[in-house]
Amino acid sequence: MDVQLLTFIIVGASFALYIGIAVWARAGSTNDFYVAGGGVPPFMNGMATAADWMSAASFISMAGLISFMGYDGAVYLMGWTGGYVLLALCLAPYLRKFGKFTVPDFIGDRYYSQTARTVAVFCAIFICFTYVAGQMRGVGVVFSRFLEVDIVTGVIIGMGIVFFYTVLGGMKGITYTQVAQYCVLIFAYIVPAVFISMMVTGHILPQTGFGATLADGSGVYMLQKLDGLSTQLGFNEYTSGTKSTVDVFFITFALMVGTAGLPHVIVRFFTVPKVRDARKSAGWALLLIAVLYTTAPSLASFARVNMIETINGSEMTGTEYASAPSWIKNWEKTGLIAWDDKNNDGKMFYSGDDRNEMKVDRDIMVLANPEIANLPAWVIALVAAGGVAAALSTSAGLLLVISTSVSHDLLKRTFAPNISDKAELGYARLAAAIAILIAGYFGINPPGFVAQVVAFAFGLAASSFFPAIIMGIFYKRMNDKGAVAGMLSGITFTAAYIIYFKFINPGANVPANWWFGISPEGIGTLGMLVNFVVAFAVFKVTEEAPEEIQQLVEDIRYPKGAGEASAH
């Protein structure tokens, strides 16, 4: 059976599973649609949270980043992992204690202000659309190769699947679909990593193979060989960094606090029955996420060695294009690999200097890795299903946040407080449908590669929601005016910096022109500081939060953790 047919079968079977779950778990009320009725068991919520959080950026793009950037790519690994620890320890139990449907709901009630709620809705929609662009792009990349359709068609197929189970099932359908998607994506990620680790180093565990000697008996360590190949071909040593310490710190911190401010992840902690269940599900999610994140560096390294040796040949003199392996020809059709024969010798050559003849998109590395390593066709098809699962699971969570922000926070809580439960549910589904159409457009016309787009979303979350949530929980005197001014200034500053360097003047996007040496991917940390400074400056010249709000914050700060008292 060829790869395409196997891909149709495996991806089609996964789609049938997701749709079946959505029909079984379809939402019948706004409580089901927004928070799955608040009755999801901690372990299942942990699996759903892990799938929600491990997006196309984690599955498709992160290992590709590490593969191409080497040590510098570790900022994404550290930032996203550390951010989840921060979220689990500092925010999840307190937000669950508050018991609202959405982050704008929390901000609107905590800061006793419809203006604060509206600003939070704007921030949530802006962040989610930025984030979902990367996910839809990931779907398009997968389909363009494995279903042999163009990226536009691939995005449209993904839109249709997400539309069905998001609009029909809401959070209830998404939760149980994400449980299935976690199983698909983690299996699809681990299986090829184990195969390739055994082939390259003889180790079953990729995590130990990463630091082991090669299986060819040379006694050379895998990373030692990769360093040698990198310098020979004009790249920096794979294990050495080129980014400034300042930029590494700012990118890592932006990803950390951005994780803790992501609305589609935070809302998952509202779906469990009790406060202690929020803590348990956070712990399970961290453990389940670690399975992929500890595998990514090894997978990236194996892919790098295999790609270089396949393109350049064992002697590093180039491979005849006429006899190039099938994976290069297959990916060429998508436009994500290209060859420019500069010296007209008919040979492909990949390097980090002016000898380079190959353009290889970093987003293909995980997906192409099984083909590069000549793994069985079913493994290649499985990876395709995993990539789609990762992108669709996060897309659904993001689109639900957009939907609930419009229907619940804008309509029900602001402009039309008297609408019925049935009407609110209808508006939520309509908002989700419109959001999917907009998300599809951004997936077809993305502002960057998958992980880069996602990094921008994290920066926007870091500069807007994180300070407002932290102050809302840990500084009971903070008032509405300070919070609103902080959110607006933080997200405006961050968005303006990213838009200038990525869209208005992309030619200036070099370290010499960055403020304090901070890249657009890391500017969210500075935006967060702007948010805090402005919020406290405005707070100092205005009245503090009312006494009843301060008492409410006291109640949030000290959740009982068990029993009926913490079930609300």
Secondary structure, DSSP 8 states (H G I E B T S, - for coil): --HHHHHHHHHHHHHHHHHHHHHHT---SHHHHHHGGG---HHHHHHHHHHHHS-HIIIIIHHHHHHHHGGGGHHHHHHHHHHHHHHHHHTHHHHHHHT-SSHHHHHHHHTT-HHHHHHHHHHHHHHHHHHHHHHHHHHHHHHHHHS---HHHHHHHHHHHHHHHHHHHHHHHHHHHHHHHHHHHHHHHHHHHHHHHHHHTS-SSHHHHTTSB-TTSS--BHHHHHHHHHHHTT---TTS--S-HHHHHHHHHHHHHHHTT-HHHHGGGGSSSSHHHHHHHHHHHHHHHHHHHTTHHHHHHHHHHHHHHHHHTTTTS-EEGGG--HHHHHHHTTTSEEE--TTSSSEE---SSTT--EEE-GGGHHHHHHHHTT--HHHHHHHHHHHHHHHHHHHHHHHHHHHHIIIIIIIIIII-TT--HHHHHHHHHHHHHHHHHHHHHHHHS-SS-HHHHHHHHHHHHHHHHHHHHHHHHH-TT--HHHHHHHHHHHHHHHHHHHHIIIII-GGG-SGGGSGGG--TTTHHHHHHHHHHHHHHHHHHTS----HHHHHHHHHHHS---SSGGG--
